[in-house]
Amino acid sequence: MATRKGCTAAQLALAWVHHQGTDVVPIPGTTKLENLKQNIGALSVKLTPEELAELESFASSEAVKGERHAYMNSTWINSETPPLSSWRGNLEGV
């Protein structure tokens, strides 16, 4: 699909996350300026409802199988992330 859309696979993945709603923000990590520019390019990738459904089918619970990393579930157990409502006051004017 990335080839069809004229973008990279990473841009397509970021665009998919971006299309999940106004309360979801992709936060890609990079140390290279060129990768940052490519990540920003994901904002121009527009996905139709049909394309979103196609992408969702690639990662359906039936399609994704297998074990996950043994420590994956414990990475967030001891975190104390404040509720989103407490962030809003700090983000005004940003």
Stockholm file with secondary structure:
# STOCKHOLM 1.0

chainA/1-94         MATRKGCTAAQLALAWVHHQGTDVVPIPGTTKLENLKQNIGALSVKLTPEELAELESFASSEAVKGERHAYMNSTWINSETPPLSSWRGNLEGV
#=GR chainA/1-94 SS CHHHHTSCHHHHHHHHHHTTCTTCCCCCCCSCHHHHHHHHHGGGCCCCHHHHHHHHHHTCTTTCCSCCCTTGGGSSTTCCCCCTHHHHHHHTTC
#=GC SS_cons        CHHHHTSCHHHHHHHHHHTTCTTCCCCCCCSCHHHHHHHHHGGGCCCCHHHHHHHHHHTCTTTCCSCCCTTGGGSSTTCCCCCTHHHHHHHTTC
//
